[in-house]
Amino acid sequence: MNESTRFARSIRFLADRFPMEKLNFQSMVAKKDVPVHRMSWAYYLGGLVLFFFGIQLMTGIALLFYYQPSVSDAHASVEYLTRNVAGGALIRNIHAWSSSGMIFTLLIHLLTTFAMKAFARPRELTWVSGVLLLMLTFAFGFTGYLLPWHQIAVNATKVGLQSIEQLGEFLPGALSEIPTKIRVAIQGEAAVGQATLSRFFAAHVVLLPLATFAVLGLHLFQVQIHGMSPGVDKPTTRSERFFPFFVLKDFRVWGVVMFVLATIALCIPFEAFFDYPLFEPYDALGSTPDGIKPEWYFLFLYYPLELLPFWLVNLIVMLAVGVLLMAPVIFRGTSRRVLSTIAILVAAYLVVSTVFGQEIYEMIKGGH
Amino acid sequence: MRSLKPLAVIALVLALPSAATAYPEFQKYSQERSGRGVNCAMCHAHADGPDGVKAGQVGSLDAEGIARLNAARIAFEPGQKVDSPILNRFGDAIIEGVGKNAVLSMRATPAGLGDAMRLSDLDGDGISDGDEYDEGTHPLDPNHGDPWKLFVVNLSRHRLDLLLLALATALGLYGLGHILTWFGHAAEAALGRGKSPKE
């Protein structure tokens, strides 16, 4: 393939993904239809993730008014906010529950999108940007976990950062130094301390939101310009107008979810599920309390790391990320039936490792 | 001779200001019964217990603190005001409620402490301190308790708020629905489609 052919193909690729002729109100709103079929419910998941992101943004800004990002004051500021500020506990609970809701919905959105083959041409960029948003969301979870500076926060972060360094053991020569350098760059100093907290805070409230806005912008633009994917093998004849009917249903779903979220946040403090010693201020000289674990959305990774060789888990993770990003190419000719089976198997693994991970771990390792 | 016995006990207690004064039987019971991680902070001022030199531990006390500690240590009978520098409010409430003698005798049957504190709810979360002790949750933290019990209690407490929220959500969606539908019709008309949008 010569230069000009390659250039022409690149231009054609971009023209297909960014069809400027559709960049108008008629195409993107007025004439946009949404297919109606048995999987139509999945079309609401992306909007729901967006809704949770909006909640995170608003409650996060409210939390910023009181949070102090220093190792001496972080825990006390969170305690003050929770106990003394009117509505503080509710805002914090909504932020915590909504983060879980966002990741849960995002995972289902990813799996249904995969099963519906919504990554097929010309929606490859929608898919890739979606995978990047998933990674950014996990990064939000990881960085946000440290901010309250309590026992579970700091110790879980230490474990996470140590995992990065361990990678060096499996790399040859000078490459083996790179994970340590990455860890030090993230950590900012020899041990998890003020520099780490500052970096995680900056990442959580500035860098990651900016990156998310950029990728989300591309994602939504792609969704809007290409419309909803057909989603099923047999083309459906039924459809509904995107505006106002689908948008209105989207808002109804958001309204119901907002009510459920507010009820849960008002009635069940998220800390109630954990042992209280885990929420005491971090003491660098004290012993690590029992029960240090990552948040539920990292358990699918945590238990394999505890049970299988480190290099094997990392190899699987890298392969999985590669497959996710390259899915539009790898699964180009795969039927929706096969894709659905893969999605169901992945979902089953996520549920089993998250819900029954501890039991499986104890069964294999024996005892507690 | 009989009258000298309590004095001898008091003298012995006061003579040992730095001796181990935590009773791990209660922590062990709470932890085993609940399956949750429990530490000394359930009753003590410091999570590592009373022994040591950190704030809230015996070694850090000044003269005034020692005096308060000694006063708490001789509160053998229930009903006496206790303000121990090494205990938290729950620890003080236990000594005030049942007396030091009963606490000492309950070391053999730590389940009794839960029964003794069944009517107290220091954090006001709707779960009694006795239940929190049995369930390994913190009796002084209203955000910590059995999740299901907290849900039931808070649902009842906030039922009016939730009713208003449900009403506001329903009305908001009703209004929004009308605005969007009107806008859809107006857009249709402006674009000259000639008929109303149908679902």
Interface residues (C-beta under 8 A of the other chain):
Chain A: Q26 V29 A30 T82 A89 E240 R241 F243 P244 F245 V247 L248 F251 R252 G255 V256 M258 F259 A262 T263 L266 C267 I268 P269 E271 A272 F273 D275 Y276 P277 L278 F279 E280 D283 G286 P289 D290 G291
Chain B: R36 G37 V38 N39 A41 M42 A47 D48 G136 T137 H138 D141 N143 H144 G145 D146 P147 L150 F151 N154 L155 H158 D161 L162 L165 A166 T169 A170 G172 L173 L176 G177 L180 T181 F183 G184 A187 E188 L191 P197 K198 E199
